[in-house]
Amino acid sequence: MITQTLEAEATALSEALESLDLAGRLALIAGLEGKAVFTTSLGIEDQVITAAIGSNRLEIDVATLKTGRLFNETVALIDKTEETYGILIKRFYPEKSDIEAYVAQYGMNGFYESVEARHACCGVRKLKPLARALEGASYWITGLRRGQSGNRAATPFAEADIERGLIKINPLADWDIERIRAHVGAEAIPVNPLHARGYPSIGCEPCTRAIKPGEPERAGRWWWENDEKRECGLHVPETASSIASNAA
């Protein structure tokens, strides 16, 4: 019954969000009963959403995952964004004991050696902190877009996340990268300087490289793996619980 209720609400929300602009989409979610949390990785899409939340003073919590392996440019942008929009970005960190257990089993950079080790690292540094960031949330807002990768081509405006018991909202699902860049320029939104250096998608420093001309936006993430649909697990609900469990 809970699954059916979540799916029905997500379908209705997706239809309602489609006809609204970004500010309207976020305002609709902020006005619903239940806690709304936006998790930002400080990428260009996420900066567009943060700017809309801050500029319109919307009741939406903004959180980020301080994995311990972020680029210095990303870390600096957290403070700059808070100052620009007068908001608080809540930081969620991996547990020290989890990191120590990971290093003991795989080594500090063991994620290069196997997909299992990489998933375990993402579980410790991302999935478990994300679970804390989303505690008590009814709506999880993300920066997912259909144009980011083939794996995300069918991204809806709202979808039921059954395993987490909430609805995931993707207010930029129909925005392409050109529209994102134009909006950033028009609104003078601060962005990560790494974007101008060939990094359209930015994660942890050891796991992200600049892309080559003609490559998909997310080709620089976990580039040493062969699976073109590779993800960390944050946005793959059917595997999120198993990855987090293995990292425990």
N, C-alpha and C positions, 0 to 999 in steps of 0.2 A: 504493500500500500504506500509506504514512504517513497519507494522508487517511482511508482506511478505518479504520485503527487509532485515530486521533484521534476520529473520529465514533462508533465503537463504545464507546470509553472514556467519551466525553461522555454518550452515551445511558445507559450503566450508572450513571454518577455522578448524572445527573439523577434517575433512579429512586431511588437510595439516599438522596439528599439530601431528597427530598420528605417523608419520614416523620420527619425530625429537626427539633429546634428550632434556633434560630440558633446557639447555642453548639456544638451537636452538629454542625451543618453545617460550621462553621469548623474544629472539631477534626478532623473527618474529612479535610478538605483538608490541614490542617497535618501530619497523620500520613502522608500519601502520600509516596512517593519523588519527589523533585523539588522545586525552589524554587517557593514560592508568594508572589506579590506582590499586595498590595491597593493600588490607586491611589485616593486620596481627593481630592475637590474641597472637602471640609469642609462639604458640604451635610448636611441633617438625616439622610438615609439613611446617608451615609458615617460620620457621627458614631456612629450606632448600631453599625455594624460595627467601627469603631475601638475603641469602648468594650468590645465583646465580646472583641476580640483582646487588648487591654491587660489587662482584668480577669481573663482566663483564661490569661494569659502564653503565648499560642500562638506557635509558630515561623512567623510570617508577616511578611514585610517590609511596611512601610507607607511609601508614597511619595506625593508630591504634585507637581503641575506648577506651578512658580512662573512664570507666563506673563509677568510684568512689567506686567500690566494688571488685576490682581485688586483687589477692594474692600479698603480698609484693614481692615474688619471681618473679612474672610476671613484676611488675613495675621496679624492678632492672634490669631485662633482656633487657628492652627497651634501657637504657643507654649503657649497655655493647654491645649490638648489633650495635648501632650507632658507637661506638668507634672501634669495630672490623672491620667494613666494610666501615667506612668513609662516612656514609650516614645520611640523616635526616629522621627520622620517625615522620611524622606529627601527633600530638595528637588532637583528637576530643572529646569534653566533653559534657555531658548532660547539658541542661540549668538549672540553679538554680531554676527558677520558675516552671519548669516541675517537678523537684524532690519534691519541697515543695507541689505542688498540689497532687502528688502521695501519699506522706506521709499523707497529710490531709485526703485523701479518704480511703487509705488502711492501713496506718501504715508503718513504716520503713521496716518491714519484712513481709508485707502482702502477698507477693508472695507465701508463704507456704499455704495460706488459700484457694486459688482457682486458677484454670487455668486462669481465666479472670484477676485476680490480677497479676499473673506471667507474662502474655502477656503484660499487661499494663506497668510493670516494664521494660521488655525487650524493649518495644516501646520507653520509655523515655530514657533509658540508652544506647540503642544500635541502634534502627532503625532510630530515628531522627538524632543522630550524624552521622550515616552512610550516610544518605541523604546528609548531608553537605560535607562529605568526597568524595562523588561521584559526586558532582556538576561539570558539564562540561565534565564528563568522557564519552568516547565512549566504553572503555573496562574496565571491572572490573575483576581483577585477584584474585583468591581465592586458598585456600589450600585444597579444597574438594577432597576426595578420595573415590573410590568405596568400599573399605574395611572398612570404618569407621562405617557404620551401614547399615542395610537392606534398610533403606530409601534412601541411597545414592548409592546403588548397580549399578544403571544404569547411573551414572554421566558421561556425555560426556566431551570431551576436550573443547568444546565451545557450548554455548546455548544462545538463545535469551531471554533476560529479558525484556519482553514487557512493564511491568509496569514502569520500571526505564528507558526504552528507550535506552538500551545499550546491549552489548554482554558480557556475563560472561565467563571468561576463567579459566579452571581448569587444569593447566599443570601437576599436579600430579595424575590425575584421575586413571591412570593405575599402580601406585606405591603401593605396599603393605607395611605394617609396617616394615617388615624385611629389605626391600630394603632401606626404609627411615633411619632406625637405622644404617645400614652398611654405607650409604653415610655420615651421620653425623659423624661417627667415622673416616672414611677415610679423611674427609675434616676438622676435628676438629672444627665443627660448634658449637657454644655455644647454649645450650638448657636449658630449665627450669628444675631446680633440682627436681621439683615435679614429673616429669615423672618417675624418679627412685624410687619414693615413692608410685607408684601405680596409678598415675593420667595420663592416656594416652590422655585424652581430658580435657582441662583446661579452665574454664570460670570464672565467678565471684565466689568469695570465698564462699558466703553463699549457692550457688547453685551447687557446685561441690564437689564430694567425690571421694575417691579412689575406684577402682573397685575390685570386688572379682575374684578369679581364675575362668576362664571360661566365665566371663561376656563379652559382646560386648564392644568395645572401648569407646562408648559413654554412657554406662550404668550409669556412675557417674554423668551425667548431669540431673538436675531436677529429681533426683531419687525418690522423693516422689510422682510423678505423675505416673499413670498407663499406659498411652499411650506410646508404645514402639517407635513410630515415632516422639516423641516430639522434637520440634525445637523452637528456639527463634523467628523465622520469617525472619532472615537475608537471608536465602537461600530457602524461600518458597514464591516466588513472588506473587502468587495468594492471599496470606493472608497478605503480608507486608503492603499494603496500608491501610487495615482495622485496623490492629494492631496499626499502627502509628497514624491513625485518632482517634482511641479510647484513645490513650495516650495524645492527644493534649489538 
